[in-house]
Amino acid sequence: MKIGITCYPTYGGSGVVATELGLELAERGHEIHFISYAQPIRLTGPHPNIHYHEVEVSRYPLFDYPPYDLALATRMAEVSELYDIDLLHVHYAIPHSVSALLAKQMLAAKPRGRRLPFVTTLHGTDITLVGLDRSYLPITRFSIEQSDGVTAISEYLRARTVREFDVKNNIQVIYNFVNCDVYVRDSESAQRRAEYAPKGERVLVHLSNFRPVKRVTDTIEIFDRVRKKMPAKLLMIGDGPDRSRAEWLAVQKGIHDDVLFLGKQDQVYEKLPVADIMLLPSELESFGLAALEAMACEVVPIATRVGGIPEVIEHGKSGYMADVGDVDTMARYAIELLSDEAALHKMAKESRGVAQSRFCATKIIPQYEEFYRRVLERSS
């Protein structure tokens, strides 16, 4: 198949999943065309089946805010016509599915009109934040209902979409995934670990875009409690608006030397395996991709019991969950695990087993391929 993929080309979960999906599909022989205003962050290195098409947005004095959605629709139509794209797969309802709908209508209106079905994948923020803004709710609902196929990354998100938007679509849940051959603890992990914990300290990790919903200061609070009980290091992977608050809190707690802010990382699969525990104290997670990536690397997740997290983590078996803001309980779970090597090792292996059995790319990518085929059959 020839598939056009549009996503936000950033470090957020939707962009990561969309890019990894394109890479996996390309490895399986499909021709993938990324269409966005910038090359996706995780799209590194050439691949014969992957092509990138930049969306250029003209800036006129008339527009305070250049109309990216219209430029995107135009580029989608152009690329689809030039490369005979079979279908578009857009990640995030707003504005991507609206642009895809316009591109579809543009091609259908040509003298030799052609069909261009499009699939929308809902990732979370497009529903929980953007979509519920009253000014966006009608267009979000419309774009979902006009999609030829709709997927959601968790049962939680599917149910919330149906409840909040009253859409009639049959939304299929296709979970996020991880490449279990890439996200793995190997012989080099111990060597990399020594770079961050040269004295054999315990290592904890947090991975996010540092937005308020991620509650990164809770991560610092949890680590402070752990640090009082044992030598430990905390790796903070990512960047965003709350990084400064987290850095200053670490200074105030007197633990700044043990909190390593690594910034944005393209190859997080090299960093995650050096840790023992992943801290994910988010206010909301529609799935929890960071937790899954950690689990594949035998890093035990300690997360909040919100959104789609309970669909990924089995409490007490493959990780732990606590209420939002309950830093004491999350710290207690971490201290208990880090103080019991056998229990930590057992749960780490269990975490890896869950990732392998339920969320590996080899299990999820065929679900997307089958979904595409059904959409194309219905649209023919």
matplotlib code that plots the C-alpha trace (Angstrom):
import matplotlib.pyplot as plt

x = [0.0, 0.9, 0.1, 0.3, 0.9, 0.4, 1.3, 2.8, 6.6, 7.5, 8.5, 4.9, 3.5, 1.3, 4.3, 6.4, 3.8, 3.0, 6.6, 7.3, 4.2, 5.5, 9.0, 7.5, 5.1, 8.1, 10.0, 7.0, 7.2, 4.7, 5.4, 5.1, 4.8, 5.1, 3.3, 4.0, 5.5, 8.7, 10.4, 9.3, 11.9, 12.3, 12.5, 16.3, 18.3, 17.3, 14.9, 13.9, 10.2, 10.0, 9.4, 9.0, 6.9, 7.2, 4.1, 5.1, 2.9, 3.1, 3.0, 1.0, 0.4, -3.3, -3.0, -2.0, -2.0, -1.1, -3.7, -1.7, -4.7, -5.4, -1.8, -1.7, -4.9, -3.4, -0.2, -2.1, -4.0, -0.9, 1.1, -1.8, -2.3, 1.4, 2.3, -1.1, -1.6, -4.1, -5.1, -4.2, -3.6, -3.8, -2.9, -4.9, -8.3, -7.6, -6.6, -5.3, -8.5, -10.2, -7.3, -7.6, -11.3, -10.6, -7.9, -10.4, -13.0, -10.5, -9.5, -13.1, -14.1, -11.5, -12.7, -11.2, -12.1, -10.6, -11.3, -8.9, -10.1, -8.5, -8.1, -8.0, -6.2, -7.2, -4.4, -5.8, -5.2, -7.2, -10.2, -9.6, -8.4, -8.8, -12.0, -13.8, -13.1, -16.6, -15.2, -13.6, -16.1, -18.4, -15.6, -13.8, -17.0, -17.6, -14.0, -14.3, -17.7, -16.4, -13.4, -13.5, -12.0, -11.3, -8.9, -8.2, -5.1, -7.0, -10.4, -10.4, -10.0, -12.6, -15.2, -14.5, -14.7, -18.1, -19.4, -18.1, -18.8, -21.7, -20.1, -21.7, -18.5, -17.3, -14.1, -11.5, -9.0, -5.5, -3.0, 0.3, 3.3, 7.0, 9.7, 10.8, 14.0, 15.1, 13.7, 15.6, 18.2, 21.4, 25.0, 25.8, 23.2, 25.4, 28.2, 25.9, 24.5, 28.0, 28.2, 25.3, 25.7, 29.5, 29.2, 26.5, 23.6, 20.0, 18.7, 15.2, 14.0, 11.2, 10.4, 7.9, 7.4, 7.4, 3.9, 1.9, -0.2, 2.9, 3.4, 7.2, 7.6, 5.9, 8.7, 11.2, 9.2, 9.2, 12.9, 13.7, 12.0, 13.9, 17.2, 16.7, 16.7, 19.5, 22.1, 20.2, 20.2, 17.3, 17.4, 15.0, 14.5, 12.7, 12.0, 9.1, 7.5, 7.9, 11.5, 12.6, 10.2, 11.6, 15.2, 14.6, 12.8, 15.7, 18.0, 15.7, 15.7, 19.5, 19.4, 20.3, 23.6, 21.7, 19.0, 20.4, 18.4, 19.2, 17.0, 15.3, 16.7, 16.2, 17.3, 15.6, 16.0, 19.6, 18.8, 15.9, 17.6, 20.1, 17.3, 15.6, 12.3, 10.3, 8.3, 5.2, 3.0, 0.9, -2.5, -3.8, -2.4, -4.6, -2.2, 1.2, 3.7, 6.6, 5.6, 5.4, 8.8, 10.3, 8.6, 10.1, 13.5, 12.9, 12.3, 9.5, 6.9, 5.4, 2.5, -0.8, -4.0, -5.5, -6.8, -5.4, -2.6, -4.5, -4.7, -0.9, 0.2, -1.1, -0.8, 1.6, 2.7, 4.2, 4.4, 2.6, -0.1, -1.2, -3.6, -2.7, -0.5, 0.1, 3.9, 4.3, 2.8, 4.7, 7.9, 7.1, 6.7, 10.0, 11.9, 10.5, 11.4, 14.8, 15.5, 14.7, 16.8, 14.9, 11.5, 12.8, 14.3, 11.1, 8.9, 11.3, 11.0, 7.3, 7.2, 9.2, 6.9, 3.8, 5.4, 6.4, 3.1, 0.7, 2.3, 5.2, 5.1, 4.9, 1.5, 0.1, 1.3, -0.8, -3.9, -3.3, -2.7, -5.9, -7.8, -6.4, -7.6, -11.1, -11.2, -10.1, -12.6, -15.4, -14.2, -13.8]
y = [0.0, 3.6, 5.5, 9.2, 9.9, 13.3, 14.0, 16.7, 16.2, 16.6, 14.6, 14.1, 10.6, 11.0, 12.1, 9.3, 6.6, 7.9, 8.0, 4.5, 3.2, 4.6, 3.0, -0.3, -0.2, 0.7, -2.3, -4.5, -3.2, -0.4, 3.0, 5.7, 9.4, 11.8, 15.1, 17.8, 21.2, 19.6, 16.2, 14.0, 14.0, 10.2, 10.0, 9.7, 8.2, 7.3, 4.5, 3.5, 3.2, 6.5, 9.9, 13.3, 16.1, 19.5, 21.7, 25.3, 28.0, 31.4, 34.4, 37.3, 40.5, 39.8, 36.8, 37.1, 33.3, 31.6, 29.0, 25.8, 23.6, 24.9, 24.6, 21.0, 20.1, 21.4, 19.5, 16.3, 16.5, 17.2, 14.4, 11.9, 12.7, 12.8, 9.5, 7.7, 7.4, 4.7, 6.4, 9.0, 8.2, 11.3, 11.5, 14.0, 15.0, 18.8, 20.0, 17.0, 15.1, 18.4, 18.9, 15.3, 15.7, 18.8, 17.0, 14.1, 16.5, 18.4, 15.2, 13.9, 17.2, 16.9, 15.9, 12.5, 12.4, 9.8, 8.4, 9.2, 7.6, 8.7, 7.2, 9.3, 8.0, 9.7, 10.1, 11.9, 15.7, 16.2, 14.8, 15.6, 19.2, 20.6, 18.9, 19.8, 23.5, 24.6, 26.5, 23.3, 20.7, 20.8, 20.6, 17.9, 15.8, 16.5, 15.5, 12.2, 11.4, 12.1, 9.9, 6.6, 4.9, 5.9, 4.3, 5.1, 4.2, 2.8, 1.6, 4.6, 7.1, 5.3, 5.4, 9.0, 10.0, 8.3, 9.8, 13.4, 13.7, 11.4, 10.2, 7.3, 5.9, 2.4, 3.3, 0.5, 0.4, -0.3, 0.1, 1.9, -0.3, -0.7, -2.4, -5.1, -5.7, -2.1, -1.3, -4.0, -4.2, -5.6, -6.0, -2.4, -1.1, -1.8, 0.2, 3.2, 2.9, 3.4, 6.8, 8.1, 6.1, 5.5, 4.5, 1.9, 4.2, 3.2, 4.9, 6.3, 7.9, 10.2, 10.7, 13.3, 16.7, 18.4, 20.0, 20.7, 17.6, 15.5, 16.9, 16.8, 18.5, 15.4, 13.4, 15.5, 15.1, 11.4, 11.2, 13.4, 10.9, 8.0, 9.9, 10.3, 6.5, 5.4, 6.7, 7.3, 9.2, 10.6, 10.9, 13.5, 12.9, 15.6, 19.3, 21.7, 24.5, 23.0, 22.1, 25.3, 24.6, 21.1, 22.3, 24.9, 22.4, 20.0, 22.9, 23.8, 20.1, 19.9, 17.1, 18.9, 17.1, 13.8, 14.9, 14.8, 16.8, 15.2, 17.2, 15.9, 12.6, 11.0, 7.5, 7.0, 3.3, 3.8, 5.7, 3.8, 0.5, 2.0, 2.7, 0.5, 2.4, 4.8, 7.5, 8.7, 10.8, 12.3, 14.0, 12.1, 9.6, 8.3, 5.3, 5.8, 5.2, 6.2, 3.5, 0.9, 1.8, 1.5, -1.9, -3.3, -2.3, -4.1, -0.8, -1.0, 1.7, 3.5, 5.6, 7.3, 5.3, 7.5, 7.2, 4.2, 3.4, 0.5, -1.1, -1.2, -1.8, -4.6, -3.2, -5.2, -7.5, -5.4, -2.1, 0.0, 2.7, 5.4, 8.3, 11.6, 13.7, 10.8, 11.2, 9.5, 6.2, 6.3, 7.0, 4.1, 1.7, 2.8, 2.5, -1.0, -2.2, -0.7, -2.2, -5.8, -6.9, -10.1, -8.4, -5.7, -8.3, -10.3, -7.3, -6.0, -9.4, -9.3, -5.8, -7.0, -10.0, -7.8, -5.6, -8.7, -10.5, -7.6, -4.5, -5.5, -4.0, -7.5, -7.8, -4.3, -3.4, -6.2, -4.8, -1.5, -3.3, -5.1, -1.9, -0.2, -3.1, -2.9, 0.9, 0.5, -2.2, -0.1, 2.9, 1.1]
z = [0.0, -0.5, 2.7, 3.5, 7.2, 8.9, 12.5, 14.7, 14.1, 17.8, 20.8, 21.9, 22.0, 18.9, 16.8, 18.1, 17.4, 14.0, 13.0, 14.4, 12.6, 9.3, 9.9, 10.8, 7.7, 5.5, 6.8, 5.8, 2.2, 2.2, 0.6, 3.2, 2.6, 5.6, 5.1, 7.7, 8.3, 9.6, 9.4, 12.3, 15.1, 15.1, 11.3, 11.1, 8.3, 4.7, 3.9, 0.3, 1.3, 3.2, 1.7, 3.4, 1.9, 3.7, 4.0, 3.3, 4.9, 3.2, 5.5, 4.4, 6.3, 6.1, 8.4, 12.0, 12.1, 8.8, 7.8, 8.2, 7.8, 4.3, 3.3, 4.7, 2.8, -0.5, 0.1, 1.0, -2.3, -4.3, -2.8, -3.1, -6.8, -7.7, -5.9, -6.3, -2.5, -1.5, 1.8, 4.3, 8.0, 10.2, 13.8, 15.9, 14.8, 14.8, 12.4, 10.5, 9.9, 8.7, 6.2, 5.1, 4.4, 2.3, 0.4, -0.2, -1.5, -3.7, -5.5, -5.8, -7.5, -10.3, -13.8, -13.3, -9.7, -7.5, -4.1, -1.2, 2.0, 5.3, 8.7, 11.9, 15.0, 18.3, 20.7, 23.6, 23.8, 20.6, 22.6, 26.2, 25.8, 22.3, 21.4, 24.6, 24.0, 22.9, 19.9, 18.6, 19.6, 16.5, 14.0, 16.0, 16.0, 12.3, 11.4, 13.3, 11.8, 8.2, 8.6, 6.7, 9.7, 13.3, 15.8, 19.4, 21.4, 24.4, 25.5, 27.9, 25.0, 22.8, 25.6, 26.4, 22.7, 22.4, 25.6, 25.1, 21.4, 20.8, 17.6, 15.7, 14.2, 15.1, 16.7, 16.8, 19.6, 18.4, 21.2, 21.0, 20.4, 20.9, 18.8, 21.3, 19.3, 19.8, 23.2, 25.1, 27.9, 26.5, 27.3, 26.6, 29.1, 32.1, 30.6, 29.8, 33.4, 34.8, 33.0, 35.1, 38.3, 38.6, 42.3, 41.8, 42.7, 41.9, 38.8, 38.2, 35.0, 33.8, 30.1, 28.9, 27.2, 30.6, 30.1, 33.3, 32.8, 33.3, 36.8, 36.6, 40.0, 41.5, 39.9, 41.9, 45.1, 44.7, 44.0, 47.0, 49.2, 47.6, 47.8, 51.5, 51.9, 49.4, 46.9, 43.7, 40.4, 38.5, 34.7, 33.3, 29.6, 27.6, 27.7, 28.0, 29.9, 33.4, 33.1, 34.9, 37.8, 38.2, 38.1, 40.8, 43.0, 42.7, 43.8, 46.8, 47.9, 47.7, 45.2, 42.0, 41.6, 41.5, 39.0, 35.5, 32.9, 29.6, 27.4, 24.3, 23.1, 19.7, 20.8, 24.1, 23.8, 24.7, 27.8, 29.3, 29.9, 32.3, 34.9, 37.5, 37.7, 35.5, 37.3, 35.5, 37.9, 35.2, 35.8, 32.7, 30.2, 27.4, 27.1, 28.7, 25.9, 28.1, 30.6, 27.8, 26.4, 29.9, 30.4, 27.2, 28.6, 31.9, 33.7, 36.2, 35.8, 38.8, 37.5, 38.3, 38.0, 35.2, 31.7, 29.8, 32.3, 33.9, 30.4, 30.3, 33.8, 36.1, 39.6, 41.7, 38.9, 36.0, 37.9, 40.4, 40.3, 42.7, 42.8, 41.2, 43.6, 46.0, 45.9, 49.3, 48.0, 44.8, 46.7, 49.1, 46.1, 44.6, 47.9, 48.6, 45.1, 45.1, 48.5, 47.3, 44.4, 43.8, 43.8, 41.4, 39.1, 39.0, 38.3, 35.6, 33.8, 34.2, 32.7, 29.7, 29.3, 29.1, 26.5, 24.4, 24.7, 24.1, 22.7, 20.4, 16.9, 15.5, 17.1, 16.6, 13.0, 11.4, 13.1, 11.3, 8.0, 8.3, 9.3, 6.2, 4.0, 5.4, 4.9, 1.3, 0.6, 1.9, -0.1, -3.4]

ax = plt.figure().add_subplot(projection="3d")
ax.plot(x, y, z, "-o")
ax.set_aspect("equal")
plt.show()
